[in-house]
């Protein structure tokens, strides 16, 4: 691992100087200390990946992508504000999609990364699309996994599908969301201890696997890191970011995307219904689409072999040196 301890926090080691892996930190313009991990294999021939996490995540979903493509592609993984090893900002109102993109721009500029393929999962789809809005020439391609392009609360559990009435669960969520997110923000002092005790438990895994995931596909050792990270998060961070996501839209930029794009959906995804991912595919000219019929919101860890084969085909088609 490269030694970056002696580097000033606002002047991290450039990607070109790193051989192997490096953990680095960066202080943003508003003083928030952010963590990011770089992997730059010496024999890499393919384009770099920038990994964009979901809400409350610090990288669990990229396990198999790293394993299969890490030897041939540099990878940059930035922890969002208040996520993983990154600090909670002093001003909590800066926990937004737009500020996340600003943080990415500062960090990627500081390490000298000119262009990359942006891989987004869940919330990370919105982050990747918003980054494209601001820096289209820096985005060499998009891989959009199980995520919405706008207002995810509207389509959670199938809402707004024109073919069906709005499900009861979606109507309830939209009613209680302001109260739930507000409680996370304003009563975190009392709720955080409960949150910590509840999240990283066998019961939480079993409930999540049976109600929201594919229990026959998801492995406990793959999903528990998410619950463990979630249990350590400040609930205020989750509440603020969830509100920002709920109000964010990148629908207007979809027709302007003309770079290689792969959209992946899970046929059993209750967070981002497959029809919504297909709609995004239709709006992005020339994009490619994969729907894994029994995949849930965690399709990348439920069907890693199928997804990695499709991803390899996408890379071989569009990029010199891109593949496993």
N, C-alpha and C positions, 0 to 999 in steps of 0.2 A: 504494500500500500504506500502511495506517495505521501511524503511528509509535507503537510501544508500548515503545520502549527506555527511556523515562523512568518507566514504571510499575513499582512494586514487584512483585517476582516472585510474591508471594502475593496481589496485587491486580491482576489483569490487566484490560485494557480491556473494559468490558461490550460485549456483542454490539450493543446498541442504539446505541452510540456509534461503531461501525465502519461506514464506508462503503467498500466494496471489499474488499480483502484485508488480513489482518494475521497476522504470525507472532508468537506469544507463548510465554512460559514460565511455569511455575507450580511453586512448591516445596511439596511435599505435607507432611503432618503429620510424616512420618518423615524429612524433609529431602531427598527425592529430587527432582531438577530434571527436570520433564517439559515436552516441547515440544508445542504444538498450533497448528494452522492454522485460521483462520476466513475464510470467504468470505461476505460479506453484500452482495449486489448492491443498488444503490439502488432498483431497480424490482421487487424480489422481492415476489410476492404469495402464494406457496405456503408451506407449513410448513417449518421447518428440518429438515435431515438431520443425524444424528450417524453418522459412518462408523466401523465397528468392523472392524479388520483381521483377517487370519488370522495364524497363528503365523509369525514370521520376516518379516513384511511391514511396509511403511511406506507403503502407499497405491497400489501399482501397479495393483491391480484396479479402482480407481474412475475410471480415466482417462476412459472413455466416459460414465459416469454424470455426472461433473463437466461434461464437454463438452456434454451434452444437457440437463441440468437446472440447471446452475450459474447461469444467468441469472435463474431464477425462484424459486430456493430457497436460503436461507442454508445453509451447510455447515460443520460442525465436525469436524475430523479430529485426534484425539489420538494421539500416538505412545506405545505401551505402554512400560513400564519396560524399559530396555535395547534398545529398538527405535528405529530412525531416529535422530533428534536427541536423544532423551531419554536421561538418564544411566542407567547401571547402578546399582541401589541398593546401599548398603553391606551391607545384610542381604539376601542372595540368596534367602532363604526367603520373602521378600515378593513374589516373582515368581509370582503365582497369579491365577487367574480372579477370585477374590473380592477381592483387593487391586486388581486392575485396575478393577473396578466401583467400589470406594471412591475410586480416583483420579478416575474419570469424575464421580462425584458431587461431589467437591470442585471440580473445574474447571468443570463446567457450572453449579454453584451460584455460583461466583465471577464468571462472566460474565453471570449473570442469565437463563440459559435455563430457562424453566419447563417446556416440553414440546417434543418433537420426534419425528420418525419415526426409529427406529433401524434402520440398514441394516448387517447383519452378513454377512461372507463367511468360510466355513470356521470357524476358532476364533471369529471375530466373532459367529457365531450363538449360541454359548454365552455370550459376553459380553453380547450384547443381551438374551438370556433371563434371565440372572442380574440384569441391571440392572432388568428388569421386576419380578423378585421383590422387589427392595428399594424401587423407586420406581415402582410401577405407574401412578400418576396423572401421572407425567412422560413416559410413553411414549404417544405419540399414534398410533403404528402401528409395525408390524414388517415388514421386508423381509429374509427369511432365505435366503441364497444358498449352496447347496452346502456345508452344514454340518450337523453332528449336534447333537442336544439332550442327549446323554449319552455317556460312555465311548467316545470315537471309536476307540480302539484295538480295541475289540471288533468293530467293523464295518468296519475298514479292509480293503480288498480283498475285501469281500463276506462277511466273517465274520458269523455269527449270523443269516443269512437262513434262516428255518425251512424253506424249500423245497429247500435244497441243503446238502450236507455242508460243514463249515468248510474253506475253501480252505487249501492247504498254506502259501501265503505269509502268511496271517493267523496260522496256528499258529506259524510261525517268528517272526514279528514279536512276538507276545506272549511268546515265550520269550526273545528277545534284547533286548527293550525295556529291562528293568532294567539290563542290562550296557551297552547303547549310551548310554542317558541318563546312567548313572552315570559312564561314561568322559568324556562331555562336561563333566560337573560337576567331576570330580576330576582329570582329566588334560588340562584345557584348555590349560595352558601348553605342552604338547608338541603337542597336536592343532590348536590355533588356526592355526599357520602353514600346515599342510597344508590345512585347511579354506579358508583365504583363497586359496590357490593353485588349489584345485580348483573352487570354486563358479562364479566369474564367467568361465567359459570356453565356447568354442564346443562343446567335447565335452559339457559338462554340459547345455547347452541341447539338443543333439541327443538325448542319452540321455533327458532329461526329456520332450521333445516326443514321442518315439517310444514310451516305456514308460508314461507317466502322463497325457499331454495328447492333444489331437487335432492331430497334426502338419500336417493339411491346413487347419486353422483358425487355430491360434495363430501370431501374428507375432513374430518374434525381437525387434523393437523394443518390443513390449508386455511380453514376459516377462523379458527380460534385466535390467530394473531390479530385479526380485525377486531374481535370482541375485546381482547386484552388491550389493544391500543385505545379503543373507544372508552374503556373503563377508566383510563388515565386522562382523558380529555377534560378540559374545562367546559362545562355545559354551555357557558355563555358563547364560546366559540362556535359550537354546533348550532345554537339558536340563531346567531347573527348570520352565519353562512347559509343556513337553510332559508332564511328570509330573503337573502340576496338571490339565491338560486330561483326561488319561487317567482321573483319579479323579473328575471333575466330572459331575454330573447335574442337569438341570433338568426331568426328566420329570414331576416332581410338580406343576409349575406350569402345564403345557400346558393342562389342562382349565379353568383359571381365566382364560385369555386370552380376552377378548371385544372386543378392538380390531381394526381392520382389519389383516389379516396376509396377506402374499404369500410363499409358499414356492416356491423355484426349485431345480430339480434338473437335473443333467446325466446323460443316459442312459448315458454311458460314464465316469462319475466313479468312480474306484477308491478314492478317499479317503472319500467319503460316498456310498455306493450310493443310487441313485434310490429304491429301495424304502424306505429309511430316511427320506428326505425326505417321501415320500408318507405314511408312518406318522405323521410329525410333523403333516402337514396334516390327517390324520384326527383327531388328538387335539386340535387347536385348532379349536374350534367356529367355523364361518363363514369359515374361512380359504380363500384362493384358491391354486391350485397350477398351476405350469407346469413341464413336463419337456421339455427340449430334447434330442431323441433322440441326437444325436451330440456333445453337450457333455461336456466333461471337468470336472475340478475347477476349471479356469479358464474356465468358461462365460462369465463377464461380459466377458472380452476376446476370446473366440472367436466369440460371437454377440451383439455389442453392439446391432445394429439390432433384432433380434427381442426381445431383453430390454428395450430401452428403449421399444419400442412397447407391450409388456405392462405395463411400469412406468407409462407415461403413462396407460394405461387405468385402472390401479389408482388412481392419484392423482386423475384426473378423477372417478372414481366416488365417492371417499370424502372428498375435501378441497376446500374452496372455494379457488379460485386455484391448485390443484395441477395441474401439467402441465409440458410443455416450456417 
